[in-house]
């Protein structure tokens, strides 16, 4: 957003950055606790349901990345919409297959927040389609 000019996109970028810093702070103690827990996640096993959903989410995000345009605000908007949707998909995988209560709570919060932001991104995009 260094090159962006739109106040709405800058405000969303600042909010996303602050939210992600908070999430990282909340996840660090969980990650430390889970480091010593038995591992039920099999990241190299494509048959593992959580692994397959994570891979599908990442593949979908990469395939859905928009072509860049001249306007940095529009680029940020389009890339974050795709990025947030991937995060929502991953959080849903955690809800479906995760075992840790705290992570599942965080996943639901992420779904709620990021779906709201996706709607904001889409509304802004519709109003600013001329920047394509």
N, CA, C and O atoms as a GROMACS GRO file, in nm:
protein
  528
    1UNK      N    1   0.081  -0.120   0.000
    1UNK     CA    2   0.000   0.000   0.000
    1UNK      C    3   0.086   0.127   0.000
    1UNK      O    4   0.033   0.238   0.002
    2UNK      N    5   0.214   0.110  -0.003
    2UNK     CA    6   0.305   0.225  -0.009
    2UNK      C    7   0.268   0.316  -0.126
    2UNK      O    8   0.277   0.438  -0.114
    3UNK      N    9   0.229   0.257  -0.237
    3UNK     CA   10   0.199   0.335  -0.357
    3UNK      C   11   0.051   0.367  -0.373
    3UNK      O   12   0.013   0.437  -0.466
    4UNK      N   13  -0.031   0.317  -0.284
    4UNK     CA   14  -0.175   0.338  -0.295
    4UNK      C   15  -0.214   0.481  -0.261
    4UNK      O   16  -0.144   0.552  -0.189
    5UNK      N   17  -0.328   0.520  -0.315
    5UNK     CA   18  -0.378   0.656  -0.292
    5UNK      C   19  -0.516   0.656  -0.224
    5UNK      O   20  -0.555   0.756  -0.164
    6UNK      N   21  -0.588   0.546  -0.233
    6UNK     CA   22  -0.725   0.541  -0.185
    6UNK      C   23  -0.729   0.526  -0.033
    6UNK      O   24  -0.670   0.433   0.022
    7UNK      N   25  -0.800   0.616   0.032
    7UNK     CA   26  -0.807   0.616   0.179
    7UNK      C   27  -0.872   0.489   0.233
    7UNK      O   28  -0.831   0.438   0.337
    8UNK      N   29  -0.974   0.439   0.164
    8UNK     CA   30  -1.042   0.318   0.210
    8UNK      C   31  -0.949   0.198   0.206
    8UNK      O   32  -0.945   0.120   0.301
    9UNK      N   33  -0.874   0.182   0.098
    9UNK     CA   34  -0.781   0.070   0.086
    9UNK      C   35  -0.668   0.083   0.188
    9UNK      O   36  -0.626  -0.017   0.247
   10UNK      N   37  -0.618   0.204   0.210
   10UNK     CA   38  -0.512   0.223   0.310
   10UNK      C   39  -0.563   0.189   0.450
   10UNK      O   40  -0.492   0.127   0.530
   11UNK      N   41  -0.686   0.229   0.479
   11UNK     CA   42  -0.746   0.199   0.609
   11UNK      C   43  -0.762   0.048   0.627
   11UNK      O   44  -0.733  -0.006   0.734
   12UNK      N   45  -0.810  -0.020   0.523
   12UNK     CA   46  -0.824  -0.166   0.530
   12UNK      C   47  -0.688  -0.232   0.548
   12UNK      O   48  -0.674  -0.327   0.625
   13UNK      N   49  -0.587  -0.183   0.476
   13UNK     CA   50  -0.452  -0.240   0.488
   13UNK      C   51  -0.400  -0.226   0.630
   13UNK      O   52  -0.342  -0.320   0.686
   14UNK      N   53  -0.420  -0.110   0.689
   14UNK     CA   54  -0.374  -0.089   0.827
   14UNK      C   55  -0.448  -0.180   0.924
   14UNK      O   56  -0.388  -0.235   1.016
   15UNK      N   57  -0.578  -0.196   0.903
   15UNK     CA   58  -0.658  -0.284   0.990
   15UNK      C   59  -0.612  -0.428   0.976
   15UNK      O   60  -0.596  -0.499   1.076
   16UNK      N   61  -0.592  -0.473   0.853
   16UNK     CA   62  -0.547  -0.610   0.829
   16UNK      C   63  -0.412  -0.634   0.895
   16UNK      O   64  -0.392  -0.737   0.958
   17UNK      N   65  -0.321  -0.540   0.880
   17UNK     CA   66  -0.188  -0.554   0.942
   17UNK      C   67  -0.201  -0.564   1.094
   17UNK      O   68  -0.138  -0.651   1.156
   18UNK      N   69  -0.280  -0.479   1.155
   18UNK     CA   70  -0.297  -0.483   1.301
   18UNK      C   71  -0.363  -0.614   1.343
   18UNK      O   72  -0.321  -0.676   1.441
   19UNK      N   73  -0.465  -0.657   1.270
   19UNK     CA   74  -0.533  -0.783   1.303
   19UNK      C   75  -0.437  -0.901   1.292
   19UNK      O   76  -0.438  -0.990   1.377
   20UNK      N   77  -0.354  -0.902   1.187
   20UNK     CA   78  -0.262  -1.013   1.170
   20UNK      C   79  -0.155  -1.015   1.279
   20UNK      O   80  -0.115  -1.122   1.324
   21UNK      N   81  -0.108  -0.898   1.322
   21UNK     CA   82  -0.012  -0.894   1.432
   21UNK      C   83  -0.073  -0.950   1.559
   21UNK      O   84  -0.007  -1.022   1.634
   22UNK      N   85  -0.199  -0.918   1.583
   22UNK     CA   86  -0.269  -0.971   1.700
   22UNK      C   87  -0.283  -1.123   1.690
   22UNK      O   88  -0.259  -1.195   1.786
   23UNK      N   89  -0.323  -1.171   1.570
   23UNK     CA   90  -0.339  -1.316   1.550
   23UNK      C   91  -0.206  -1.389   1.570
   23UNK      O   92  -0.203  -1.496   1.630
   24UNK      N   93  -0.098  -1.332   1.520
   24UNK     CA   94   0.033  -1.394   1.539
   24UNK      C   95   0.065  -1.404   1.687
   24UNK      O   96   0.115  -1.507   1.734
   25UNK      N   97   0.038  -1.297   1.760
   25UNK     CA   98   0.061  -1.300   1.904
   25UNK      C   99  -0.021  -1.407   1.975
   25UNK      O  100   0.026  -1.469   2.070
   26UNK      N  101  -0.144  -1.428   1.929
   26UNK     CA  102  -0.230  -1.531   1.988
   26UNK      C  103  -0.185  -1.671   1.948
   26UNK      O  104  -0.199  -1.766   2.025
   27UNK      N  105  -0.131  -1.684   1.827
   27UNK     CA  106  -0.092  -1.816   1.777
   27UNK      C  107   0.041  -1.865   1.835
   27UNK      O  108   0.061  -1.986   1.849
   28UNK      N  109   0.131  -1.773   1.867
   28UNK     CA  110   0.263  -1.816   1.914
   28UNK      C  111   0.257  -1.908   2.036
   28UNK      O  112   0.324  -2.011   2.036
   29UNK      N  113   0.181  -1.874   2.142
   29UNK     CA  114   0.175  -1.967   2.255
   29UNK      C  115   0.107  -2.100   2.219
   29UNK      O  116   0.141  -2.204   2.274
   30UNK      N  117   0.012  -2.094   2.128
   30UNK     CA  118  -0.055  -2.218   2.084
   30UNK      C  119   0.046  -2.306   2.010
   30UNK      O  120   0.052  -2.426   2.032
   31UNK      N  121   0.124  -2.244   1.922
   31UNK     CA  122   0.224  -2.320   1.846
   31UNK      C  123   0.327  -2.383   1.940
   31UNK      O  124   0.367  -2.498   1.920
   32UNK      N  125   0.370  -2.309   2.042
   32UNK     CA  126   0.466  -2.365   2.139
   32UNK      C  127   0.404  -2.484   2.212
   32UNK      O  128   0.470  -2.585   2.234
   33UNK      N  129   0.278  -2.470   2.251
   33UNK     CA  130   0.210  -2.579   2.321
   33UNK      C  131   0.196  -2.700   2.230
   33UNK      O  132   0.216  -2.814   2.274
   34UNK      N  133   0.161  -2.678   2.104
   34UNK     CA  134   0.138  -2.789   2.011
   34UNK      C  135   0.269  -2.854   1.965
   34UNK      O  136   0.268  -2.969   1.921
   35UNK      N  137   0.381  -2.782   1.975
   35UNK     CA  138   0.509  -2.841   1.936
   35UNK      C  139   0.538  -2.968   2.014
   35UNK      O  140   0.601  -3.060   1.962
   36UNK      N  141   0.493  -2.973   2.138
   36UNK     CA  142   0.520  -3.091   2.220
   36UNK      C  143   0.403  -3.190   2.220
   36UNK      O  144   0.410  -3.294   2.286
   37UNK      N  145   0.298  -3.159   2.148
   37UNK     CA  146   0.181  -3.247   2.143
   37UNK      C  147   0.201  -3.354   2.036
   37UNK      O  148   0.279  -3.335   1.943
   38UNK      N  149   0.132  -3.466   2.048
   38UNK     CA  150   0.139  -3.567   1.942
   38UNK      C  151   0.091  -3.507   1.811
   38UNK      O  152  -0.004  -3.429   1.808
   39UNK      N  153   0.156  -3.544   1.703
   39UNK     CA  154   0.125  -3.486   1.574
   39UNK      C  155   0.020  -3.571   1.502
   39UNK      O  156   0.046  -3.686   1.468
   40UNK      N  157  -0.097  -3.514   1.480
   40UNK     CA  158  -0.200  -3.586   1.407
   40UNK      C  159  -0.217  -3.531   1.265
   40UNK      O  160  -0.304  -3.575   1.191
   41UNK      N  161  -0.134  -3.435   1.230
   41UNK     CA  162  -0.139  -3.375   1.097
   41UNK      C  163  -0.032  -3.440   1.011
   41UNK      O  164   0.084  -3.451   1.052
   42UNK      N  165  -0.070  -3.482   0.893
   42UNK     CA  166   0.022  -3.553   0.803
   42UNK      C  167   0.039  -3.471   0.676
   42UNK      O  168  -0.025  -3.500   0.575
   43UNK      N  169   0.126  -3.369   0.679
   43UNK     CA  170   0.136  -3.278   0.565
   43UNK      C  171   0.187  -3.340   0.436
   43UNK      O  172   0.169  -3.283   0.329
   44UNK      N  173   0.250  -3.456   0.444
   44UNK     CA  174   0.299  -3.522   0.323
   44UNK      C  175   0.204  -3.629   0.270
   44UNK      O  176   0.231  -3.691   0.167
   45UNK      N  177   0.094  -3.650   0.340
   45UNK     CA  178  -0.002  -3.753   0.300
   45UNK      C  179  -0.120  -3.688   0.228
   45UNK      O  180  -0.205  -3.627   0.293
   46UNK      N  181  -0.127  -3.699   0.093
   46UNK     CA  182  -0.235  -3.634   0.020
   46UNK      C  183  -0.374  -3.690   0.055
   46UNK      O  184  -0.475  -3.627   0.025
   47UNK      N  185  -0.379  -3.807   0.118
   47UNK     CA  186  -0.507  -3.865   0.157
   47UNK      C  187  -0.558  -3.806   0.289
   47UNK      O  188  -0.676  -3.822   0.322
   48UNK      N  189  -0.471  -3.739   0.364
   48UNK     CA  190  -0.512  -3.676   0.489
   48UNK      C  191  -0.613  -3.565   0.455
   48UNK      O  192  -0.583  -3.477   0.375
   49UNK      N  193  -0.734  -3.568   0.516
   49UNK     CA  194  -0.837  -3.471   0.477
   49UNK      C  195  -0.796  -3.325   0.500
   49UNK      O  196  -0.827  -3.239   0.418
   50UNK      N  197  -0.727  -3.297   0.609
   50UNK     CA  198  -0.683  -3.160   0.636
   50UNK      C  199  -0.579  -3.118   0.533
   50UNK      O  200  -0.585  -3.007   0.480
   51UNK      N  201  -0.484  -3.206   0.505
   51UNK     CA  202  -0.380  -3.177   0.406
   51UNK      C  203  -0.442  -3.149   0.270
   51UNK      O  204  -0.402  -3.055   0.202
   52UNK      N  205  -0.538  -3.230   0.230
   52UNK     CA  206  -0.598  -3.212   0.097
   52UNK      C  207  -0.675  -3.080   0.090
   52UNK      O  208  -0.674  -3.015  -0.015
   53UNK      N  209  -0.741  -3.040   0.198
   53UNK     CA  210  -0.813  -2.912   0.197
   53UNK      C  211  -0.716  -2.794   0.194
   53UNK      O  212  -0.741  -2.694   0.128
   54UNK      N  213  -0.605  -2.806   0.267
   54UNK     CA  214  -0.505  -2.700   0.265
   54UNK      C  215  -0.445  -2.685   0.126
   54UNK      O  216  -0.428  -2.574   0.076
   55UNK      N  217  -0.412  -2.797   0.064
   55UNK     CA  218  -0.355  -2.794  -0.070
   55UNK      C  219  -0.455  -2.736  -0.169
   55UNK      O  220  -0.418  -2.654  -0.253
   56UNK      N  221  -0.579  -2.776  -0.160
   56UNK     CA  222  -0.682  -2.723  -0.250
   56UNK      C  223  -0.696  -2.572  -0.232
   56UNK      O  224  -0.714  -2.498  -0.329
   57UNK      N  225  -0.689  -2.526  -0.108
   57UNK     CA  226  -0.699  -2.383  -0.081
   57UNK      C  227  -0.583  -2.308  -0.143
   57UNK      O  228  -0.602  -2.205  -0.209
   58UNK      N  229  -0.461  -2.357  -0.122
   58UNK     CA  230  -0.343  -2.290  -0.178
   58UNK      C  231  -0.345  -2.294  -0.331
   58UNK      O  232  -0.315  -2.194  -0.396
   59UNK      N  233  -0.379  -2.409  -0.387
   59UNK     CA  234  -0.386  -2.421  -0.533
   59UNK      C  235  -0.490  -2.325  -0.590
   59UNK      O  236  -0.467  -2.258  -0.691
   60UNK      N  237  -0.605  -2.320  -0.524
   60UNK     CA  238  -0.712  -2.231  -0.570
   60UNK      C  239  -0.670  -2.084  -0.563
   60UNK      O  240  -0.701  -2.006  -0.653
   61UNK      N  241  -0.600  -2.048  -0.455
   61UNK     CA  242  -0.554  -1.911  -0.442
   61UNK      C  243  -0.457  -1.876  -0.555
   61UNK      O  244  -0.468  -1.770  -0.617
   62UNK      N  245  -0.363  -1.965  -0.581
   62UNK     CA  246  -0.264  -1.936  -0.685
   62UNK      C  247  -0.329  -1.929  -0.823
   62UNK      O  248  -0.290  -1.845  -0.906
   63UNK      N  249  -0.425  -2.014  -0.848
   63UNK     CA  250  -0.493  -2.012  -0.979
   63UNK      C  251  -0.587  -1.892  -0.993
   63UNK      O  252  -0.616  -1.850  -1.105
   64UNK      N  253  -0.633  -1.837  -0.883
   64UNK     CA  254  -0.728  -1.726  -0.888
   64UNK      C  255  -0.662  -1.589  -0.880
   64UNK      O  256  -0.730  -1.487  -0.882
   65UNK      N  257  -0.529  -1.586  -0.870
   65UNK     CA  258  -0.462  -1.457  -0.860
   65UNK      C  259  -0.493  -1.374  -0.985
   65UNK      O  260  -0.476  -1.420  -1.098
   66UNK      N  261  -0.537  -1.251  -0.962
   66UNK     CA  262  -0.576  -1.167  -1.076
   66UNK      C  263  -0.453  -1.114  -1.151
   66UNK      O  264  -0.342  -1.110  -1.098
   67UNK      N  265  -0.476  -1.074  -1.274
   67UNK     CA  266  -0.372  -1.007  -1.351
   67UNK      C  267  -0.358  -0.865  -1.296
   67UNK      O  268  -0.457  -0.800  -1.264
   68UNK      N  269  -0.235  -0.820  -1.286
   68UNK     CA  270  -0.209  -0.687  -1.231
   68UNK      C  271  -0.257  -0.579  -1.328
   68UNK      O  272  -0.253  -0.595  -1.450
   69UNK      N  273  -0.302  -0.469  -1.269
   69UNK     CA  274  -0.344  -0.352  -1.344
   69UNK      C  275  -0.256  -0.234  -1.302
   69UNK      O  276  -0.171  -0.250  -1.214
   70UNK      N  277  -0.274  -0.119  -1.362
   70UNK     CA  278  -0.188  -0.004  -1.334
   70UNK      C  279  -0.213   0.058  -1.196
   70UNK      O  280  -0.125   0.124  -1.142
   71UNK      N  281  -0.331   0.038  -1.140
   71UNK     CA  282  -0.368   0.103  -1.014
   71UNK      C  283  -0.330   0.016  -0.893
   71UNK      O  284  -0.381  -0.095  -0.880
   72UNK      N  285  -0.240   0.064  -0.805
   72UNK     CA  286  -0.198  -0.017  -0.690
   72UNK      C  287  -0.311  -0.048  -0.592
   72UNK      O  288  -0.312  -0.154  -0.530
   73UNK      N  289  -0.406   0.043  -0.578
   73UNK     CA  290  -0.519   0.018  -0.487
   73UNK      C  291  -0.604  -0.098  -0.539
   73UNK      O  292  -0.648  -0.183  -0.461
   74UNK      N  293  -0.628  -0.100  -0.670
   74UNK     CA  294  -0.706  -0.209  -0.729
   74UNK      C  295  -0.631  -0.341  -0.718
   74UNK      O  296  -0.691  -0.445  -0.691
   75UNK      N  297  -0.500  -0.338  -0.738
   75UNK     CA  298  -0.420  -0.461  -0.724
   75UNK      C  299  -0.430  -0.514  -0.582
   75UNK      O  300  -0.451  -0.634  -0.561
   76UNK      N  301  -0.414  -0.426  -0.485
   76UNK     CA  302  -0.425  -0.468  -0.344
   76UNK      C  303  -0.562  -0.528  -0.318
   76UNK      O  304  -0.574  -0.633  -0.256
   77UNK      N  305  -0.665  -0.461  -0.366
   77UNK     CA  306  -0.802  -0.506  -0.347
   77UNK      C  307  -0.822  -0.646  -0.404
   77UNK      O  308  -0.875  -0.735  -0.336
   78UNK      N  309  -0.780  -0.666  -0.527
   78UNK     CA  310  -0.804  -0.796  -0.593
   78UNK      C  311  -0.722  -0.907  -0.528
   78UNK      O  312  -0.773  -1.017  -0.506
   79UNK      N  313  -0.596  -0.879  -0.497
   79UNK     CA  314  -0.512  -0.984  -0.436
   79UNK      C  315  -0.558  -1.019  -0.295
   79UNK      O  316  -0.556  -1.136  -0.257
   80UNK      N  317  -0.599  -0.919  -0.218
   80UNK     CA  318  -0.644  -0.947  -0.082
   80UNK      C  319  -0.778  -1.020  -0.081
   80UNK      O  320  -0.803  -1.100   0.009
   81UNK      N  321  -0.862  -0.995  -0.180
   81UNK     CA  322  -0.988  -1.069  -0.188
   81UNK      C  323  -0.959  -1.218  -0.206
   81UNK      O  324  -1.019  -1.302  -0.138
   82UNK      N  325  -0.869  -1.250  -0.296
   82UNK     CA  326  -0.831  -1.390  -0.321
   82UNK      C  327  -0.761  -1.448  -0.198
   82UNK      O  328  -0.788  -1.561  -0.158
   83UNK      N  329  -0.669  -1.372  -0.140
   83UNK     CA  330  -0.594  -1.417  -0.023
   83UNK      C  331  -0.688  -1.445   0.094
   83UNK      O  332  -0.677  -1.548   0.161
   84UNK      N  333  -0.782  -1.353   0.118
   84UNK     CA  334  -0.876  -1.372   0.229
   84UNK      C  335  -0.964  -1.495   0.205
   84UNK      O  336  -0.992  -1.569   0.299
   85UNK      N  337  -1.007  -1.517   0.082
   85UNK     CA  338  -1.090  -1.634   0.055
   85UNK      C  339  -1.013  -1.762   0.085
   85UNK      O  340  -1.069  -1.858   0.138
   86UNK      N  341  -0.885  -1.764   0.051
   86UNK     CA  342  -0.802  -1.881   0.082
   86UNK      C  343  -0.792  -1.899   0.233
   86UNK      O  344  -0.798  -2.012   0.283
   87UNK      N  345  -0.775  -1.789   0.306
   87UNK     CA  346  -0.768  -1.798   0.453
   87UNK      C  347  -0.899  -1.851   0.511
   87UNK      O  348  -0.898  -1.930   0.606
   88UNK      N  349  -1.011  -1.807   0.455
   88UNK     CA  350  -1.141  -1.857   0.501
   88UNK      C  351  -1.150  -2.007   0.476
   88UNK      O  352  -1.195  -2.082   0.562
   89UNK      N  353  -1.107  -2.051   0.358
   89UNK     CA  354  -1.110  -2.194   0.326
   89UNK      C  355  -1.022  -2.274   0.424
   89UNK      O  356  -1.062  -2.381   0.470
   90UNK      N  357  -0.904  -2.222   0.455
   90UNK     CA  358  -0.815  -2.290   0.549
   90UNK      C  359  -0.875  -2.294   0.690
   90UNK      O  360  -0.865  -2.394   0.759
   91UNK      N  361  -0.936  -2.184   0.730
   91UNK     CA  362  -0.999  -2.180   0.863
   91UNK      C  363  -1.115  -2.280   0.870
   91UNK      O  364  -1.137  -2.342   0.974
   92UNK      N  365  -1.189  -2.294   0.761
   92UNK     CA  366  -1.297  -2.393   0.758
   92UNK      C  367  -1.240  -2.535   0.768
   92UNK      O  368  -1.302  -2.622   0.830
   93UNK      N  369  -1.124  -2.558   0.708
   93UNK     CA  370  -1.059  -2.689   0.721
   93UNK      C  371  -1.021  -2.715   0.866
   93UNK      O  372  -1.033  -2.827   0.914
   94UNK      N  373  -0.975  -2.612   0.935
   94UNK     CA  374  -0.942  -2.627   1.077
   94UNK      C  375  -1.067  -2.660   1.157
   94UNK      O  376  -1.064  -2.747   1.245
   95UNK      N  377  -1.177  -2.592   1.128
   95UNK     CA  378  -1.302  -2.622   1.199
   95UNK      C  379  -1.346  -2.767   1.175
   95UNK      O  380  -1.394  -2.834   1.266
   96UNK      N  381  -1.330  -2.813   1.052
   96UNK     CA  382  -1.375  -2.948   1.017
   96UNK      C  383  -1.284  -3.057   1.070
   96UNK      O  384  -1.331  -3.164   1.106
   97UNK      N  385  -1.153  -3.032   1.074
   97UNK     CA  386  -1.059  -3.140   1.103
   97UNK      C  387  -0.967  -3.114   1.223
   97UNK      O  388  -0.898  -3.205   1.269
   98UNK      N  389  -0.965  -2.993   1.272
   98UNK     CA  390  -0.876  -2.960   1.383
   98UNK      C  391  -0.922  -3.021   1.514
   98UNK      O  392  -1.039  -3.055   1.530
   99UNK      N  393  -0.830  -3.033   1.606
   99UNK     CA  394  -0.860  -3.092   1.736
   99UNK      C  395  -0.843  -2.992   1.851
   99UNK      O  396  -0.892  -3.014   1.962
  100UNK      N  397  -0.773  -2.881   1.823
  100UNK     CA  398  -0.741  -2.786   1.929
  100UNK      C  399  -0.852  -2.682   1.942
  100UNK      O  400  -0.885  -2.612   1.846
  101UNK      N  401  -0.909  -2.672   2.061
  101UNK     CA  402  -1.021  -2.581   2.085
  101UNK      C  403  -0.984  -2.436   2.057
  101UNK      O  404  -1.060  -2.364   1.993
  102UNK      N  405  -0.868  -2.392   2.104
  102UNK     CA  406  -0.825  -2.253   2.084
  102UNK      C  407  -0.808  -2.222   1.936
  102UNK      O  408  -0.849  -2.115   1.890
  103UNK      N  409  -0.748  -2.314   1.861
  103UNK     CA  410  -0.731  -2.291   1.717
  103UNK      C  411  -0.865  -2.286   1.646
  103UNK      O  412  -0.884  -2.208   1.553
  104UNK      N  413  -0.957  -2.369   1.689
  104UNK     CA  414  -1.090  -2.368   1.627
  104UNK      C  415  -1.162  -2.236   1.658
  104UNK      O  416  -1.232  -2.182   1.571
  105UNK      N  417  -1.146  -2.184   1.778
  105UNK     CA  418  -1.203  -2.054   1.812
  105UNK      C  419  -1.143  -1.945   1.724
  105UNK      O  420  -1.214  -1.859   1.672
  106UNK      N  421  -1.011  -1.949   1.709
  106UNK     CA  422  -0.944  -1.850   1.624
  106UNK      C  423  -0.989  -1.864   1.479
  106UNK      O  424  -1.009  -1.764   1.410
  107UNK      N  425  -1.005  -1.987   1.432
  107UNK     CA  426  -1.049  -2.010   1.295
  107UNK      C  427  -1.186  -1.947   1.271
  107UNK      O  428  -1.208  -1.885   1.168
  108UNK      N  429  -1.277  -1.962   1.365
  108UNK     CA  430  -1.410  -1.904   1.349
  108UNK      C  431  -1.403  -1.751   1.347
  108UNK      O  432  -1.471  -1.686   1.268
  109UNK      N  433  -1.320  -1.694   1.434
  109UNK     CA  434  -1.303  -1.548   1.435
  109UNK      C  435  -1.246  -1.501   1.302
  109UNK      O  436  -1.287  -1.397   1.249
  110UNK      N  437  -1.151  -1.576   1.248
  110UNK     CA  438  -1.092  -1.540   1.120
  110UNK      C  439  -1.195  -1.546   1.008
  110UNK      O  440  -1.199  -1.458   0.922
  111UNK      N  441  -1.277  -1.648   1.009
  111UNK     CA  442  -1.382  -1.661   0.907
  111UNK      C  443  -1.474  -1.540   0.914
  111UNK      O  444  -1.502  -1.477   0.811
  112UNK      N  445  -1.521  -1.508   1.032
  112UNK     CA  446  -1.614  -1.396   1.048
  112UNK      C  447  -1.552  -1.264   1.002
  112UNK      O  448  -1.614  -1.189   0.927
  113UNK      N  449  -1.430  -1.238   1.046
  113UNK     CA  450  -1.364  -1.111   1.012
  113UNK      C  451  -1.330  -1.103   0.863
  113UNK      O  452  -1.352  -1.000   0.800
  114UNK      N  453  -1.278  -1.212   0.809
  114UNK     CA  454  -1.232  -1.205   0.671
  114UNK      C  455  -1.348  -1.209   0.571
  114UNK      O  456  -1.336  -1.153   0.462
  115UNK      N  457  -1.458  -1.274   0.605
  115UNK     CA  458  -1.573  -1.268   0.516
  115UNK      C  459  -1.629  -1.126   0.512
  115UNK      O  460  -1.673  -1.079   0.407
  116UNK      N  461  -1.626  -1.057   0.626
  116UNK     CA  462  -1.669  -0.916   0.629
  116UNK      C  463  -1.577  -0.831   0.541
  116UNK      O  464  -1.624  -0.747   0.464
  117UNK      N  465  -1.446  -0.854   0.554
  117UNK     CA  466  -1.352  -0.777   0.473
  117UNK      C  467  -1.364  -0.810   0.324
  117UNK      O  468  -1.350  -0.722   0.240
  118UNK      N  469  -1.391  -0.936   0.291
  118UNK     CA  470  -1.413  -0.973   0.151
  118UNK      C  471  -1.531  -0.892   0.095
  118UNK      O  472  -1.524  -0.841  -0.016
  119UNK      N  473  -1.638  -0.881   0.173
  119UNK     CA  474  -1.753  -0.804   0.128
  119UNK      C  475  -1.715  -0.657   0.108
  119UNK      O  476  -1.760  -0.593   0.012
  120UNK      N  477  -1.633  -0.602   0.198
  120UNK     CA  478  -1.587  -0.464   0.183
  120UNK      C  479  -1.502  -0.448   0.057
  120UNK      O  480  -1.516  -0.351  -0.016
  121UNK      N  481  -1.412  -0.544   0.034
  121UNK     CA  482  -1.328  -0.540  -0.086
  121UNK      C  483  -1.415  -0.545  -0.212
  121UNK      O  484  -1.393  -0.469  -0.306
  122UNK      N  485  -1.512  -0.634  -0.214
  122UNK     CA  486  -1.598  -0.647  -0.332
  122UNK      C  487  -1.680  -0.521  -0.356
  122UNK      O  488  -1.696  -0.478  -0.470
  123UNK      N  489  -1.733  -0.462  -0.251
  123UNK     CA  490  -1.812  -0.339  -0.265
  123UNK      C  491  -1.723  -0.226  -0.319
  123UNK      O  492  -1.764  -0.152  -0.408
  124UNK      N  493  -1.601  -0.215  -0.265
  124UNK     CA  494  -1.508  -0.112  -0.315
  124UNK      C  495  -1.475  -0.138  -0.462
  124UNK      O  496  -1.473  -0.046  -0.543
  125UNK      N  497  -1.449  -0.265  -0.494
  125UNK     CA  498  -1.415  -0.302  -0.632
  125UNK      C  499  -1.528  -0.260  -0.727
  125UNK      O  500  -1.502  -0.201  -0.832
  126UNK      N  501  -1.651  -0.289  -0.690
  126UNK     CA  502  -1.765  -0.255  -0.775
  126UNK      C  503  -1.774  -0.103  -0.798
  126UNK      O  504  -1.807  -0.057  -0.908
  127UNK      N  505  -1.745  -0.025  -0.692
  127UNK     CA  506  -1.752   0.120  -0.704
  127UNK      C  507  -1.633   0.180  -0.781
  127UNK      O  508  -1.639   0.293  -0.828
  128UNK      N  509  -1.526   0.102  -0.792
  128UNK     CA  510  -1.403   0.154  -0.853
  128UNK      C  511  -1.360   0.073  -0.974
  128UNK      O  512  -1.241   0.067  -1.006
  129UNK      N  513  -1.454   0.012  -1.040
  129UNK     CA  514  -1.424  -0.074  -1.156
  129UNK      C  515  -1.352   0.003  -1.268
  129UNK      O  516  -1.284  -0.057  -1.350
  130UNK      N  517  -1.368   0.134  -1.270
  130UNK     CA  518  -1.300   0.216  -1.371
  130UNK      C  519  -1.148   0.214  -1.355
  130UNK      O  520  -1.076   0.255  -1.446
  131UNK      N  521  -1.098   0.167  -1.240
  131UNK     CA  522  -0.954   0.162  -1.215
  131UNK      C  523  -0.891   0.036  -1.275
  131UNK      O  524  -0.770   0.015  -1.265
  132UNK      N  525  -0.973  -0.046  -1.335
  132UNK     CA  526  -0.922  -0.167  -1.399
  132UNK      C  527  -0.846  -0.125  -1.524
  132UNK      O  528  -0.794  -0.211  -1.596
   0.00000   0.00000   0.00000
